[in-house]
Amino acid sequence: MKKKNIAIVAGGDSGEYEISINSASVVKKNLNKDIYNTYIIHIKGVEWTYQSDDVEVIPVDKNDFSIILNGEKIIFDCVFNAIHGTPGEDGKLQGYLELLKIPYTSCDQFTSSLTFNKFFCNKFVSSLGIDLASSWLITKENFKNNNELPDDISFPCFVKPNKGGSSVGISKVNEKKYLQKAIEIAFKEDDEVLVEEFIDGIEITCGLFMTNGKLTILPLTEVVSKNEFFDYEAKYTSGMADEITPARVSEKVENECKILSAFLYNQFNCKGIVRIDFIYSNEKLYFLEVNTVPGFSENSIVPQQAEEMGISLKELFGMTIEEALITEI
C-alpha cells in the first residue's frame, strides 16, 4: 500500500505559535510511519516552509500547496491542522485548502470562523437556548473615540480578545479601576475585546471527534487552576493546574454535559477533534467556548481524555486523518 503524504501545519500568527509547534511535533511522532509520510510545514505570515532532515529550508509552492524535495514534487493527500489561533483556527487556512480541494482534519472555513469569534459564537449558542455568561463587545475604534464603558458591567469580570485562544491577553478584573488597563492588554492581541461576566463554578471540558461517521465523546475533564483562573501560565506550566479526568461531577451532570457537547458539535457542523468548555454553577451548565484546534501534546486535555478511554495518540491522530480523507470538500 502506497503511503499517504501528510502535511502537519504548525506555527501561525498568534501568541500560540510555540504551542502549535509543540503540538505538531507530537502529532508527527505519533502518526503511524508505516502508513504516512509526514512533513511539518511551518507557517508564519507569508513564509510557508518545510525544513528537511539535512536542515535545508524548502519553500512551499502556494499555488498547489506542494514542496520540491530531492528533485521530487511532493503533493499532500491530507493536511493535519495543528495551528492554534490564526490562520489555522479562524477559517483562513481552511478556505485556502478548500479552494485547492485538499482534505484537512479540522472544522470547515465557516465553522472555524464563527467559533473563533467569541461574540458571534455566543450569539449563536444563545439562540439555541443554552445558558452562557453576559458579555459586552468593545471595538478599538469605539474605545479610542469614546472612552465610556457600559454601566452595567458587574465585577469581577473577564476581559479577553474577542478572537484568540490559550488565554493570551486575558485578565480577570475584580474592580472597575483596573478595567481600562485590562482592555488595553487585550487590544494588543485583537482589535475587538469581549468583557464577560464571571461565573463561579466548576470548569469542565469535553473532547469529541468523528470517526467512520460516528461521534466519539471522550471522558470529561475538570480543570482546577492554581492561579486566579485558567490563564496561559496555568495552562502551560507544569504544576499550575490540576486537570482531573474523569471530572469529579455526578453522573447526571456528566450525561448532560456530553449530550450538550454532542448537540453543539452537530449544530456547529464540526469536523475533526473539538473541545467544548463549560462552567457548572447553580445546577446549570454555562457554555464557555469551542476549541476547534485543541492542544495535541501528551499533557494536553484531549490526549488525556483519549488515554482515559483507552485510545492512544497514534489511534486518535490516525482516525482523524482517515475521517478527513473520506469527507467531501
Order of alpha helices (4+ residues) and beta strands (2+ residues): beta-alpha-beta-beta-beta-beta-beta-beta-alpha-alpha-alpha-beta-alpha-beta-beta-alpha-beta-beta-beta-beta-alpha-beta-alpha-beta-beta-alpha-alpha
